[in-house]
Every structure is written in C-alpha cells, then in structure tokens.
Amino acid sequence: MKAGDSELKSELDAALHARSELGSEYEPALVESFLEKVEQQLDSTLDRQVRRHLAEQRVTAARGTRPPQPLGNFGERYGFGIISLILAVPLSAIGASTADTGGLVVAWLGIVAVNAVHAARSWPWFSHRPGRKGSDWED
C-alpha cells in the first residue's frame, strides 16, 4: 500500500466516523469533501507521472537516441497477411488470364513487395533514417 493510499484510507475512515456522529444530513458535504481529496491525490499522481515521462523524453533527446518504437501489434500483422492472401486470389486470376504466366508472376511480385514494405516497418534500419522525423510531435 502506498503512502497516498493510506492517507485516503484514513480520510475515508474519518469521513465515515464524522457521518456517524453528524447524521445523514451532512452526508453530501462529507462525500464531496472526500471526493475532492481523492481528486487532489489523483492530480498529484498524474502530475508526477507526466513530469517523469517528460523528463525521460528530454534525457532521451539529449542523448540523441530514440526510444524503441512499437513494432505493431500482432493483430495488425496477422490481419494484413490474411487480407494479402485473400486479395492474392483475384489478382492471380486477373494476371494469369490477361498475360498467362508472366501476369501471374507480376501479380505475385506485387503482393510480395507490398508485404515486404509492410514488414520492413519493424526493421530498425528502415524506420530510423537520418533526417527523418518519426512524427509531427517530435522536434
């Protein structure tokens, strides 16, 4: 249990004790007072976390390194692969019917190229080129 949690627990105990002594007519004021203290605790915790995150970003920027970028979730990669295979059927049929084996080869080279570019997003040398910004939010 954290120090802030023990403070909130003691505040809750005090509010419940005060309610039992004062009666139910003061209950809304007691609840509102307790909720204000909870809100203050949450604000201070969130403020600390934001400051820590900003400090980590500044240190990372000062060192000239970038934090590791997420490689995309499994669902995105899996879904992209399934959609590629589904679209491969009609593309193969169109390529084979219009240009025989050459058309089939060109269709599959295009499918492989699109999947390779999608997979290359997770390669460190591809995603971090000098002079390329990762997003509009970076300096």
N, C-alpha and C positions, 0 to 999 in steps of 0.2 A: 504494500500500500504506500502510495506517495504522500509527501507532506501535505500537498494541496487536498488530497482525498481525505486525510484525517481532519483537516480544517473544516471541510464541507460536512463531514460526518458529525463533528462537534456542533457546527451551526445548525444542522438538521435536528440534532438532539435538543439543542436549546430552543429551537422554534417549536418543537413538539411539546416540550415542557411548558413553554410560555402559553401555548394554545390550551393546555390542560388547566392552567391557572387562570387565564383570562376569559376563556369561553370561546364559543364558536363565532361570536360577533366580530372578533378580531382576526379570524382565520384568513380572510383575503389579504389583509395587510401583512400578516406573518408569511404567507406563501409568497407574496410579491417581494418581500424583503429577502427571503431565502433565494428566490429565483434571480434576483439582482446579484447576489453573492456568487451564485453558480455562473452567471454570465460574466462577471468580472474574472472568475477563475479561468473560464474558457478563453476569454480575450487575452489574458496574460499568457496562457499556454500557447495559443495560436501565434501571438506576437513573438514569443521566444522561438518557435519553430520557423517562422518566416525569417527572422533575423539570422538564425543558424543557416538556413538554406541560402540566403543572400550572401552570407559570409563564405560559404563553401563555393558558391559561384564565383565570387571575387578572387578567392585563392586559386581556383582552377584557371580563371582567366589570367591571373598574374603569372602563373607557371607556364602559360602558353599551351596547356593541354586541354582537351575537351573531355567531358565525362562520357563514359560509354553510352552509345545510343542504343535504344532497344531495337532488337532485330526484327520486330514484327511478331505478332502473336501466331501461335500455331494455327488458329482458325483461318487467319488471312492467307497463310501459305497453302494450307490444305484446300481452302475454297478456290484459290487461284489455280491450283493444279487440276482440280475437278472441272472447273469451267474451261480450262485449256483442252482437256481431253474431250469434253462434250462438244466444243466448237471444232475440234480436230476432225470429227466425222464428216460434217458437211463440207468443210474446207478441203478435205482429202477427196471427197466425191467430186466437187467442183473442179479441183485441179486435175484429177485423173480424167474426167470427162472432156475437158477442154484441151488439155495438152498431153495426154497419156502419162507416161512415167515421169517425164520432165516436170509436168504440172504438179504431180504428186510430191516430187522431191522439193520443188519450190514451196509448196504449201507447208510441208513439214519443216523445212529450213526456217520459214517464218514463225512457226509455232515454237520451235526450239529457241530461236532468237528472242522472242518475247519472254519466254520463261527464263532464259539466261539473264536478261536485263532485270527482270523482277528478282531473281535470286541474287544478283550482283549488288543489290541494295544493302545486303548484310555484309559484304566484303569490306574490310576496313580501308583498303587502298582505293576503293571505288567511291566510297561515301565521304572521304575526307581528303579533298584535294586542296592544295594551297590556293588561297584567294577565293575560295568558295564558302559562302555563308550557309550554315545549316538551316537557319530560319530568319524571318524578318525581325525577330525579337533579339537576336544576338548582335553584339557590337562588332 
